[in-house]
Amino acid sequence: MSENYTYILKCGDGSLYTGWTNHLEERVAAHQSGHGAKYTRGRGPVELVYYETFGTKEEAMGREYAVKRMSRKDKLRLIASGKGLP
């Protein structure tokens, strides 16, 4: 069973991007090289500021949906908690 992640990136323009993946390092590298989501293209550089690990794709996707519905203030609070980074 592979790990699945919900993550938050801080873009060069200060905006936040939330996504999910099962290959975190590769996905962040894709965002940094301009081959990630359309939203992050042209907003680089991006920095991984938060992630959570899940056992299934469905859990990660569900969490992504929940985080995307949060206000910016709540996302910043989540990031500040530091619980998602080693």
mmCIF file as gemmi writes it, N, C-alpha and C atoms, coordinates in Angstrom:
data_model
loop_
_atom_site.group_PDB
_atom_site.id
_atom_site.type_symbol
_atom_site.label_atom_id
_atom_site.label_alt_id
_atom_site.label_comp_id
_atom_site.label_asym_id
_atom_site.label_entity_id
_atom_site.label_seq_id
_atom_site.pdbx_PDB_ins_code
_atom_site.Cartn_x
_atom_site.Cartn_y
_atom_site.Cartn_z
_atom_site.occupancy
_atom_site.B_iso_or_equiv
_atom_site.pdbx_formal_charge
_atom_site.auth_seq_id
_atom_site.auth_asym_id
_atom_site.pdbx_PDB_model_num
ATOM 1 N N . MET Axp A 1 ? 0.846 -1.183 0 1 0 ? 1 A 1
ATOM 2 C CA . MET Axp A 1 ? 0 0 0 1 0 ? 1 A 1
ATOM 3 C C . MET Axp A 1 ? 0.892 1.248 0 1 0 ? 1 A 1
ATOM 4 N N . SER Axp A 2 ? 0.663 2.129 -0.952 1 0 ? 2 A 1
ATOM 5 C CA . SER Axp A 2 ? 1.457 3.347 -1.018 1 0 ? 2 A 1
ATOM 6 C C . SER Axp A 2 ? 0.825 4.441 -0.162 1 0 ? 2 A 1
ATOM 7 N N . GLU Axp A 3 ? 1.654 5.391 0.201 1 0 ? 3 A 1
ATOM 8 C CA . GLU Axp A 3 ? 1.148 6.522 0.975 1 0 ? 3 A 1
ATOM 9 C C . GLU Axp A 3 ? 0.569 7.559 0.027 1 0 ? 3 A 1
ATOM 10 N N . ASN Axp A 4 ? -0.407 8.271 0.505 1 0 ? 4 A 1
ATOM 11 C CA . ASN Axp A 4 ? -1.062 9.338 -0.238 1 0 ? 4 A 1
ATOM 12 C C . ASN Axp A 4 ? -0.999 10.597 0.609 1 0 ? 4 A 1
ATOM 13 N N . TYR Axp A 5 ? -0.89 11.728 -0.052 1 0 ? 5 A 1
ATOM 14 C CA . TYR Axp A 5 ? -0.655 12.979 0.658 1 0 ? 5 A 1
ATOM 15 C C . TYR Axp A 5 ? -1.632 14.064 0.224 1 0 ? 5 A 1
ATOM 16 N N . THR Axp A 6 ? -2.028 14.877 1.178 1 0 ? 6 A 1
ATOM 17 C CA . THR Axp A 6 ? -2.678 16.155 0.913 1 0 ? 6 A 1
ATOM 18 C C . THR Axp A 6 ? -1.638 17.197 1.285 1 0 ? 6 A 1
ATOM 19 N N . TYR Axp A 7 ? -1.427 18.182 0.425 1 0 ? 7 A 1
ATOM 20 C CA . TYR Axp A 7 ? -0.343 19.133 0.663 1 0 ? 7 A 1
ATOM 21 C C . TYR Axp A 7 ? -0.785 20.559 0.356 1 0 ? 7 A 1
ATOM 22 N N . ILE Axp A 8 ? -0.042 21.496 0.946 1 0 ? 8 A 1
ATOM 23 C CA . ILE Axp A 8 ? -0.258 22.918 0.674 1 0 ? 8 A 1
ATOM 24 C C . ILE Axp A 8 ? 1.073 23.51 0.231 1 0 ? 8 A 1
ATOM 25 N N . LEU Axp A 9 ? 1.042 24.234 -0.872 1 0 ? 9 A 1
ATOM 26 C CA . LEU Axp A 9 ? 2.205 24.957 -1.37 1 0 ? 9 A 1
ATOM 27 C C . LEU Axp A 9 ? 1.977 26.448 -1.19 1 0 ? 9 A 1
ATOM 28 N N . LYS Axp A 10 ? 3.043 27.152 -0.875 1 0 ? 10 A 1
ATOM 29 C CA . LYS Axp A 10 ? 3 28.614 -0.885 1 0 ? 10 A 1
ATOM 30 C C . LYS Axp A 10 ? 3.665 29.049 -2.183 1 0 ? 10 A 1
ATOM 31 N N . CYS Axp A 11 ? 2.935 29.791 -2.987 1 0 ? 11 A 1
ATOM 32 C CA . CYS Axp A 11 ? 3.439 30.248 -4.278 1 0 ? 11 A 1
ATOM 33 C C . CYS Axp A 11 ? 4.237 31.54 -4.117 1 0 ? 11 A 1
ATOM 34 N N . GLY Axp A 12 ? 5.019 31.853 -5.132 1 0 ? 12 A 1
ATOM 35 C CA . GLY Axp A 12 ? 5.849 33.047 -5.106 1 0 ? 12 A 1
ATOM 36 C C . GLY Axp A 12 ? 5.062 34.331 -4.937 1 0 ? 12 A 1
ATOM 37 N N . ASP Axp A 13 ? 3.801 34.336 -5.343 1 0 ? 13 A 1
ATOM 38 C CA . ASP Axp A 13 ? 2.968 35.535 -5.191 1 0 ? 13 A 1
ATOM 39 C C . ASP Axp A 13 ? 2.255 35.578 -3.841 1 0 ? 13 A 1
ATOM 40 N N . GLY Axp A 14 ? 2.567 34.601 -2.959 1 0 ? 14 A 1
ATOM 41 C CA . GLY Axp A 14 ? 1.971 34.579 -1.624 1 0 ? 14 A 1
ATOM 42 C C . GLY Axp A 14 ? 0.688 33.775 -1.523 1 0 ? 14 A 1
ATOM 43 N N . SER Axp A 15 ? 0.155 33.334 -2.65 1 0 ? 15 A 1
ATOM 44 C CA . SER Axp A 15 ? -1.073 32.54 -2.609 1 0 ? 15 A 1
ATOM 45 C C . SER Axp A 15 ? -0.769 31.108 -2.169 1 0 ? 15 A 1
ATOM 46 N N . LEU Axp A 16 ? -1.811 30.391 -1.781 1 0 ? 16 A 1
ATOM 47 C CA . LEU Axp A 16 ? -1.676 29.011 -1.32 1 0 ? 16 A 1
ATOM 48 C C . LEU Axp A 16 ? -2.366 28.081 -2.309 1 0 ? 16 A 1
ATOM 49 N N . TYR Axp A 17 ? -1.742 26.94 -2.578 1 0 ? 17 A 1
ATOM 50 C CA . TYR Axp A 17 ? -2.316 25.928 -3.46 1 0 ? 17 A 1
ATOM 51 C C . TYR Axp A 17 ? -2.417 24.62 -2.691 1 0 ? 17 A 1
ATOM 52 N N . THR Axp A 18 ? -3.553 23.962 -2.748 1 0 ? 18 A 1
ATOM 53 C CA . THR Axp A 18 ? -3.766 22.682 -2.075 1 0 ? 18 A 1
ATOM 54 C C . THR Axp A 18 ? -3.979 21.6 -3.119 1 0 ? 18 A 1
ATOM 55 N N . GLY Axp A 19 ? -3.339 20.45 -2.911 1 0 ? 19 A 1
ATOM 56 C CA . GLY Axp A 19 ? -3.5 19.33 -3.826 1 0 ? 19 A 1
ATOM 57 C C . GLY Axp A 19 ? -3.317 18.011 -3.099 1 0 ? 19 A 1
ATOM 58 N N . TRP Axp A 20 ? -3.403 16.917 -3.841 1 0 ? 20 A 1
ATOM 59 C CA . TRP Axp A 20 ? -3.136 15.596 -3.276 1 0 ? 20 A 1
ATOM 60 C C . TRP Axp A 20 ? -2.281 14.823 -4.285 1 0 ? 20 A 1
ATOM 61 N N . THR Axp A 21 ? -1.518 13.867 -3.792 1 0 ? 21 A 1
ATOM 62 C CA . THR Axp A 21 ? -0.66 13.053 -4.644 1 0 ? 21 A 1
ATOM 63 C C . THR Axp A 21 ? -0.274 11.78 -3.915 1 0 ? 21 A 1
ATOM 64 N N . ASN Axp A 22 ? 0.28 10.831 -4.651 1 0 ? 22 A 1
ATOM 65 C CA . ASN Axp A 22 ? 0.845 9.651 -4.009 1 0 ? 22 A 1
ATOM 66 C C . ASN Axp A 22 ? 2.366 9.622 -4.166 1 0 ? 22 A 1
ATOM 67 N N . HIS Axp A 23 ? 2.933 10.688 -4.738 1 0 ? 23 A 1
ATOM 68 C CA . HIS Axp A 23 ? 4.383 10.849 -4.877 1 0 ? 23 A 1
ATOM 69 C C . HIS Axp A 23 ? 4.718 12.309 -4.551 1 0 ? 23 A 1
ATOM 70 N N . LEU Axp A 24 ? 4.847 12.618 -3.288 1 0 ? 24 A 1
ATOM 71 C CA . LEU Axp A 24 ? 4.956 14.01 -2.848 1 0 ? 24 A 1
ATOM 72 C C . LEU Axp A 24 ? 6.164 14.73 -3.44 1 0 ? 24 A 1
ATOM 73 N N . GLU Axp A 25 ? 7.353 14.154 -3.317 1 0 ? 25 A 1
ATOM 74 C CA . GLU Axp A 25 ? 8.552 14.844 -3.806 1 0 ? 25 A 1
ATOM 75 C C . GLU Axp A 25 ? 8.481 15.091 -5.311 1 0 ? 25 A 1
ATOM 76 N N . GLU Axp A 26 ? 8.012 14.091 -6.06 1 0 ? 26 A 1
ATOM 77 C CA . GLU Axp A 26 ? 7.893 14.25 -7.509 1 0 ? 26 A 1
ATOM 78 C C . GLU Axp A 26 ? 6.865 15.317 -7.867 1 0 ? 26 A 1
ATOM 79 N N . ARG Axp A 27 ? 5.772 15.359 -7.141 1 0 ? 27 A 1
ATOM 80 C CA . ARG Axp A 27 ? 4.717 16.324 -7.443 1 0 ? 27 A 1
ATOM 81 C C . ARG Axp A 27 ? 5.177 17.749 -7.157 1 0 ? 27 A 1
ATOM 82 N N . VAL Axp A 28 ? 5.86 17.939 -6.033 1 0 ? 28 A 1
ATOM 83 C CA . VAL Axp A 28 ? 6.374 19.277 -5.712 1 0 ? 28 A 1
ATOM 84 C C . VAL Axp A 28 ? 7.39 19.705 -6.771 1 0 ? 28 A 1
ATOM 85 N N . ALA Axp A 29 ? 8.255 18.778 -7.19 1 0 ? 29 A 1
ATOM 86 C CA . ALA Axp A 29 ? 9.232 19.087 -8.24 1 0 ? 29 A 1
ATOM 87 C C . ALA Axp A 29 ? 8.53 19.478 -9.543 1 0 ? 29 A 1
ATOM 88 N N . ALA Axp A 30 ? 7.433 18.806 -9.859 1 0 ? 30 A 1
ATOM 89 C CA . ALA Axp A 30 ? 6.674 19.148 -11.066 1 0 ? 30 A 1
ATOM 90 C C . ALA Axp A 30 ? 6.11 20.562 -10.965 1 0 ? 30 A 1
ATOM 91 N N . HIS Axp A 31 ? 5.582 20.915 -9.802 1 0 ? 31 A 1
ATOM 92 C CA . HIS Axp A 31 ? 5.08 22.284 -9.607 1 0 ? 31 A 1
ATOM 93 C C . HIS Axp A 31 ? 6.218 23.29 -9.764 1 0 ? 31 A 1
ATOM 94 N N . GLN Axp A 32 ? 7.376 22.983 -9.187 1 0 ? 32 A 1
ATOM 95 C CA . GLN Axp A 32 ? 8.507 23.907 -9.237 1 0 ? 32 A 1
ATOM 96 C C . GLN Axp A 32 ? 9.034 24.102 -10.653 1 0 ? 32 A 1
ATOM 97 N N . SER Axp A 33 ? 8.932 23.066 -11.478 1 0 ? 33 A 1
ATOM 98 C CA . SER Axp A 33 ? 9.449 23.154 -12.844 1 0 ? 33 A 1
ATOM 99 C C . SER Axp A 33 ? 8.42 23.703 -13.834 1 0 ? 33 A 1
ATOM 100 N N . GLY Axp A 34 ? 7.224 24.026 -13.333 1 0 ? 34 A 1
ATOM 101 C CA . GLY Axp A 34 ? 6.191 24.571 -14.208 1 0 ? 34 A 1
ATOM 102 C C . GLY Axp A 34 ? 5.34 23.518 -14.887 1 0 ? 34 A 1
ATOM 103 N N . HIS Axp A 35 ? 5.491 22.264 -14.477 1 0 ? 35 A 1
ATOM 104 C CA . HIS Axp A 35 ? 4.716 21.174 -15.07 1 0 ? 35 A 1
ATOM 105 C C . HIS Axp A 35 ? 3.652 20.636 -14.122 1 0 ? 35 A 1
ATOM 106 N N . GLY Axp A 36 ? 3.356 21.371 -13.077 1 0 ? 36 A 1
ATOM 107 C CA . GLY Axp A 36 ? 2.327 20.951 -12.125 1 0 ? 36 A 1
ATOM 108 C C . GLY Axp A 36 ? 0.972 21.472 -12.554 1 0 ? 36 A 1
ATOM 109 N N . ALA Axp A 37 ? 0.161 21.807 -11.596 1 0 ? 37 A 1
ATOM 110 C CA . ALA Axp A 37 ? -1.179 22.321 -11.873 1 0 ? 37 A 1
ATOM 111 C C . ALA Axp A 37 ? -1.113 23.653 -12.614 1 0 ? 37 A 1
ATOM 112 N N . LYS Axp A 38 ? -2.124 23.908 -13.411 1 0 ? 38 A 1
ATOM 113 C CA . LYS Axp A 38 ? -2.19 25.16 -14.162 1 0 ? 38 A 1
ATOM 114 C C . LYS Axp A 38 ? -2.101 26.363 -13.217 1 0 ? 38 A 1
ATOM 115 N N . TYR Axp A 39 ? -2.705 26.236 -12.025 1 0 ? 39 A 1
ATOM 116 C CA . TYR Axp A 39 ? -2.708 27.349 -11.073 1 0 ? 39 A 1
ATOM 117 C C . TYR Axp A 39 ? -1.297 27.768 -10.677 1 0 ? 39 A 1
ATOM 118 N N . THR Axp A 40 ? -0.396 26.809 -10.479 1 0 ? 40 A 1
ATOM 119 C CA . THR Axp A 40 ? 0.939 27.145 -9.972 1 0 ? 40 A 1
ATOM 120 C C . THR Axp A 40 ? 1.895 27.604 -11.067 1 0 ? 40 A 1
ATOM 121 N N . ARG Axp A 41 ? 1.55 27.37 -12.323 1 0 ? 41 A 1
ATOM 122 C CA . ARG Axp A 41 ? 2.417 27.825 -13.418 1 0 ? 41 A 1
ATOM 123 C C . ARG Axp A 41 ? 2.452 29.344 -13.427 1 0 ? 41 A 1
ATOM 124 N N . GLY Axp A 42 ? 3.644 29.896 -13.448 1 0 ? 42 A 1
ATOM 125 C CA . GLY Axp A 42 ? 3.786 31.341 -13.452 1 0 ? 42 A 1
ATOM 126 C C . GLY Axp A 42 ? 3.657 31.981 -12.083 1 0 ? 42 A 1
ATOM 127 N N . ARG Axp A 43 ? 3.465 31.172 -11.061 1 0 ? 43 A 1
ATOM 128 C CA . ARG Axp A 43 ? 3.359 31.699 -9.699 1 0 ? 43 A 1
ATOM 129 C C . ARG Axp A 43 ? 4.546 31.26 -8.847 1 0 ? 43 A 1
ATOM 130 N N . GLY Axp A 44 ? 5.555 30.697 -9.476 1 0 ? 44 A 1
ATOM 131 C CA . GLY Axp A 44 ? 6.711 30.163 -8.749 1 0 ? 44 A 1
ATOM 132 C C . GLY Axp A 44 ? 7.603 31.256 -8.238 1 0 ? 44 A 1
ATOM 133 N N . PRO Axp A 45 ? 8.558 30.874 -7.426 1 0 ? 45 A 1
ATOM 134 C CA . PRO Axp A 45 ? 8.791 29.5 -6.989 1 0 ? 45 A 1
ATOM 135 C C . PRO Axp A 45 ? 7.746 29.07 -5.954 1 0 ? 45 A 1
ATOM 136 N N . VAL Axp A 46 ? 7.566 27.757 -5.833 1 0 ? 46 A 1
ATOM 137 C CA . VAL Axp A 46 ? 6.629 27.228 -4.847 1 0 ? 46 A 1
ATOM 138 C C . VAL Axp A 46 ? 7.411 26.571 -3.719 1 0 ? 46 A 1
ATOM 139 N N . GLU Axp A 47 ? 6.808 26.581 -2.543 1 0 ? 47 A 1
ATOM 140 C CA . GLU Axp A 47 ? 7.433 25.99 -1.358 1 0 ? 47 A 1
ATOM 141 C C . GLU Axp A 47 ? 6.407 25.096 -0.664 1 0 ? 47 A 1
ATOM 142 N N . LEU Axp A 48 ? 6.804 23.868 -0.364 1 0 ? 48 A 1
ATOM 143 C CA . LEU Axp A 48 ? 5.936 22.966 0.388 1 0 ? 48 A 1
ATOM 144 C C . LEU Axp A 48 ? 5.9 23.456 1.827 1 0 ? 48 A 1
ATOM 145 N N . VAL Axp A 49 ? 4.716 23.831 2.304 1 0 ? 49 A 1
ATOM 146 C CA . VAL Axp A 49 ? 4.605 24.367 3.659 1 0 ? 49 A 1
ATOM 147 C C . VAL Axp A 49 ? 3.801 23.473 4.59 1 0 ? 49 A 1
ATOM 148 N N . TYR Axp A 50 ? 3.127 22.459 4.026 1 0 ? 50 A 1
ATOM 149 C CA . TYR Axp A 50 ? 2.313 21.581 4.869 1 0 ? 50 A 1
ATOM 150 C C . TYR Axp A 50 ? 1.941 20.326 4.094 1 0 ? 50 A 1
ATOM 151 N N . TYR Axp A 51 ? 1.916 19.192 4.794 1 0 ? 51 A 1
ATOM 152 C CA . TYR Axp A 51 ? 1.344 17.986 4.2 1 0 ? 51 A 1
ATOM 153 C C . TYR Axp A 51 ? 0.846 17.044 5.274 1 0 ? 51 A 1
ATOM 154 N N . GLU Axp A 52 ? -0.073 16.192 4.894 1 0 ? 52 A 1
ATOM 155 C CA . GLU Axp A 52 ? -0.594 15.133 5.752 1 0 ? 52 A 1
ATOM 156 C C . GLU Axp A 52 ? -0.515 13.836 4.961 1 0 ? 52 A 1
ATOM 157 N N . THR Axp A 53 ? -0.318 12.725 5.66 1 0 ? 53 A 1
ATOM 158 C CA . THR Axp A 53 ? -0.188 11.414 5.031 1 0 ? 53 A 1
ATOM 159 C C . THR Axp A 53 ? -1.428 10.569 5.308 1 0 ? 53 A 1
ATOM 160 N N . PHE Axp A 54 ? -1.879 9.844 4.284 1 0 ? 54 A 1
ATOM 161 C CA . PHE Axp A 54 ? -3.062 8.992 4.391 1 0 ? 54 A 1
ATOM 162 C C . PHE Axp A 54 ? -2.784 7.633 3.772 1 0 ? 54 A 1
ATOM 163 N N . GLY Axp A 55 ? -3.537 6.641 4.197 1 0 ? 55 A 1
ATOM 164 C CA . GLY Axp A 55 ? -3.376 5.29 3.685 1 0 ? 55 A 1
ATOM 165 C C . GLY Axp A 55 ? -4.041 5.058 2.346 1 0 ? 55 A 1
ATOM 166 N N . THR Axp A 56 ? -5.069 5.85 2.043 1 0 ? 56 A 1
ATOM 167 C CA . THR Axp A 56 ? -5.783 5.65 0.779 1 0 ? 56 A 1
ATOM 168 C C . THR Axp A 56 ? -5.92 6.958 0.005 1 0 ? 56 A 1
ATOM 169 N N . LYS Axp A 57 ? -6.072 6.789 -1.294 1 0 ? 57 A 1
ATOM 170 C CA . LYS Axp A 57 ? -6.292 7.925 -2.191 1 0 ? 57 A 1
ATOM 171 C C . LYS Axp A 57 ? -7.566 8.664 -1.807 1 0 ? 57 A 1
ATOM 172 N N . GLU Axp A 58 ? -8.597 7.916 -1.46 1 0 ? 58 A 1
ATOM 173 C CA . GLU Axp A 58 ? -9.882 8.524 -1.124 1 0 ? 58 A 1
ATOM 174 C C . GLU Axp A 58 ? -9.782 9.421 0.11 1 0 ? 58 A 1
ATOM 175 N N . GLU Axp A 59 ? -9.011 8.98 1.109 1 0 ? 59 A 1
ATOM 176 C CA . GLU Axp A 59 ? -8.819 9.806 2.308 1 0 ? 59 A 1
ATOM 177 C C . GLU Axp A 59 ? -8.089 11.095 1.96 1 0 ? 59 A 1
ATOM 178 N N . ALA Axp A 60 ? -7.031 10.989 1.148 1 0 ? 60 A 1
ATOM 179 C CA . ALA Axp A 60 ? -6.257 12.172 0.757 1 0 ? 60 A 1
ATOM 180 C C . ALA Axp A 60 ? -7.113 13.138 -0.053 1 0 ? 60 A 1
ATOM 181 N N . MET Axp A 61 ? -7.908 12.602 -0.96 1 0 ? 61 A 1
ATOM 182 C CA . MET Axp A 61 ? -8.774 13.45 -1.781 1 0 ? 61 A 1
ATOM 183 C C . MET Axp A 61 ? -9.858 14.113 -0.937 1 0 ? 61 A 1
ATOM 184 N N . GLY Axp A 62 ? -10.37 13.393 0.037 1 0 ? 62 A 1
ATOM 185 C CA . GLY Axp A 62 ? -11.369 13.968 0.932 1 0 ? 62 A 1
ATOM 186 C C . GLY Axp A 62 ? -10.795 15.101 1.759 1 0 ? 62 A 1
ATOM 187 N N . ARG Axp A 63 ? -9.573 14.909 2.228 1 0 ? 63 A 1
ATOM 188 C CA . ARG Axp A 63 ? -8.921 15.958 3.015 1 0 ? 63 A 1
ATOM 189 C C . ARG Axp A 63 ? -8.597 17.16 2.134 1 0 ? 63 A 1
ATOM 190 N N . GLU Axp A 64 ? -8.162 16.911 0.896 1 0 ? 64 A 1
ATOM 191 C CA . GLU Axp A 64 ? -7.902 18.005 -0.04 1 0 ? 64 A 1
ATOM 192 C C . GLU Axp A 64 ? -9.162 18.852 -0.206 1 0 ? 64 A 1
ATOM 193 N N . TYR Axp A 65 ? -10.291 18.199 -0.394 1 0 ? 65 A 1
ATOM 194 C CA . TYR Axp A 65 ? -11.561 18.902 -0.564 1 0 ? 65 A 1
ATOM 195 C C . TYR Axp A 65 ? -11.869 19.753 0.666 1 0 ? 65 A 1
ATOM 196 N N . ALA Axp A 66 ? -11.656 19.178 1.852 1 0 ? 66 A 1
ATOM 197 C CA . ALA Axp A 66 ? -11.935 19.908 3.095 1 0 ? 66 A 1
ATOM 198 C C . ALA Axp A 66 ? -11.013 21.116 3.243 1 0 ? 66 A 1
ATOM 199 N N . VAL Axp A 67 ? -9.729 20.942 2.934 1 0 ? 67 A 1
ATOM 200 C CA . VAL Axp A 67 ? -8.77 22.047 3.066 1 0 ? 67 A 1
ATOM 201 C C . VAL Axp A 67 ? -9.089 23.14 2.048 1 0 ? 67 A 1
ATOM 202 N N . LYS Axp A 68 ? -9.439 22.756 0.837 1 0 ? 68 A 1
ATOM 203 C CA . LYS Axp A 68 ? -9.767 23.757 -0.188 1 0 ? 68 A 1
ATOM 204 C C . LYS Axp A 68 ? -10.972 24.601 0.21 1 0 ? 68 A 1
ATOM 205 N N . ARG Axp A 69 ? -11.843 24.057 1.024 1 0 ? 69 A 1
ATOM 206 C CA . ARG Axp A 69 ? -13.02 24.805 1.484 1 0 ? 69 A 1
ATOM 207 C C . ARG Axp A 69 ? -12.7 25.733 2.66 1 0 ? 69 A 1
ATOM 208 N N . MET Axp A 70 ? -11.519 25.591 3.256 1 0 ? 70 A 1
ATOM 209 C CA . MET Axp A 70 ? -11.124 26.436 4.391 1 0 ? 70 A 1
ATOM 210 C C . MET Axp A 70 ? -10.827 27.853 3.913 1 0 ? 70 A 1
ATOM 211 N N . SER Axp A 71 ? -10.98 28.797 4.812 1 0 ? 71 A 1
ATOM 212 C CA . SER Axp A 71 ? -10.576 30.168 4.519 1 0 ? 71 A 1
ATOM 213 C C . SER Axp A 71 ? -9.046 30.237 4.533 1 0 ? 71 A 1
ATOM 214 N N . ARG Axp A 72 ? -8.506 31.279 3.938 1 0 ? 72 A 1
ATOM 215 C CA . ARG Axp A 72 ? -7.05 31.466 3.955 1 0 ? 72 A 1
ATOM 216 C C . ARG Axp A 72 ? -6.551 31.512 5.398 1 0 ? 72 A 1
ATOM 217 N N . LYS Axp A 73 ? -7.299 32.199 6.26 1 0 ? 73 A 1
ATOM 218 C CA . LYS Axp A 73 ? -6.924 32.317 7.669 1 0 ? 73 A 1
ATOM 219 C C . LYS Axp A 73 ? -6.809 30.935 8.316 1 0 ? 73 A 1
ATOM 220 N N . ASP Axp A 74 ? -7.774 30.068 8.053 1 0 ? 74 A 1
ATOM 221 C CA . ASP Axp A 74 ? -7.737 28.721 8.622 1 0 ? 74 A 1
ATOM 222 C C . ASP Axp A 74 ? -6.599 27.889 8.041 1 0 ? 74 A 1
ATOM 223 N N . LYS Axp A 75 ? -6.308 28.066 6.754 1 0 ? 75 A 1
ATOM 224 C CA . LYS Axp A 75 ? -5.174 27.354 6.151 1 0 ? 75 A 1
ATOM 225 C C . LYS Axp A 75 ? -3.864 27.807 6.788 1 0 ? 75 A 1
ATOM 226 N N . LEU Axp A 76 ? -3.72 29.101 7.011 1 0 ? 76 A 1
ATOM 227 C CA . LEU Axp A 76 ? -2.499 29.608 7.648 1 0 ? 76 A 1
ATOM 228 C C . LEU Axp A 76 ? -2.373 29.083 9.073 1 0 ? 76 A 1
ATOM 229 N N . ARG Axp A 77 ? -3.485 28.956 9.761 1 0 ? 77 A 1
ATOM 230 C CA . ARG Axp A 77 ? -3.484 28.393 11.113 1 0 ? 77 A 1
ATOM 231 C C . ARG Axp A 77 ? -3.043 26.923 11.069 1 0 ? 77 A 1
ATOM 232 N N . LEU Axp A 78 ? -3.531 26.186 10.098 1 0 ? 78 A 1
ATOM 233 C CA . LEU Axp A 78 ? -3.15 24.787 9.92 1 0 ? 78 A 1
ATOM 234 C C . LEU Axp A 78 ? -1.65 24.676 9.646 1 0 ? 78 A 1
ATOM 235 N N . ILE Axp A 79 ? -1.141 25.522 8.761 1 0 ? 79 A 1
ATOM 236 C CA . ILE Axp A 79 ? 0.287 25.532 8.442 1 0 ? 79 A 1
ATOM 237 C C . ILE Axp A 79 ? 1.105 25.867 9.685 1 0 ? 79 A 1
ATOM 238 N N . ALA Axp A 80 ? 0.663 26.866 10.447 1 0 ? 80 A 1
ATOM 239 C CA . ALA Axp A 80 ? 1.387 27.296 11.649 1 0 ? 80 A 1
ATOM 240 C C . ALA Axp A 80 ? 1.422 26.222 12.724 1 0 ? 80 A 1
ATOM 241 N N . SER Axp A 81 ? 0.446 25.315 12.699 1 0 ? 81 A 1
ATOM 242 C CA . SER Axp A 81 ? 0.431 24.246 13.704 1 0 ? 81 A 1
ATOM 243 C C . SER Axp A 81 ? 1.652 23.351 13.563 1 0 ? 81 A 1
ATOM 244 N N . GLY Axp A 82 ? 2.224 23.317 12.358 1 0 ? 82 A 1
ATOM 245 C CA . GLY Axp A 82 ? 3.427 22.534 12.131 1 0 ? 82 A 1
ATOM 246 C C . GLY Axp A 82 ? 3.225 21.037 12.178 1 0 ? 82 A 1
ATOM 247 N N . LYS Axp A 83 ? 1.999 20.587 12.307 1 0 ? 83 A 1
ATOM 248 C CA . LYS Axp A 83 ? 1.746 19.154 12.448 1 0 ? 83 A 1
ATOM 249 C C . LYS Axp A 83 ? 2.019 18.381 11.168 1 0 ? 83 A 1
ATOM 250 N N . GLY Axp A 84 ? 1.994 19.053 10.035 1 0 ? 84 A 1
ATOM 251 C CA . GLY Axp A 84 ? 2.146 18.342 8.778 1 0 ? 84 A 1
ATOM 252 C C . GLY Axp A 84 ? 3.559 18.186 8.271 1 0 ? 84 A 1
ATOM 253 N N . LEU Axp A 85 ? 4.522 18.834 8.882 1 0 ? 85 A 1
ATOM 254 C CA . LEU Axp A 85 ? 5.903 18.739 8.422 1 0 ? 85 A 1
ATOM 255 C C . LEU Axp A 85 ? 6.758 18.028 9.462 1 0 ? 85 A 1
ATOM 256 N N . PRO Axp A 86 ? 7.768 17.302 8.982 1 0 ? 86 A 1
ATOM 257 C CA . PRO Axp A 86 ? 8.622 16.554 9.938 1 0 ? 86 A 1
ATOM 258 C C . PRO Axp A 86 ? 9.446 17.465 10.821 1 0 ? 86 A 1
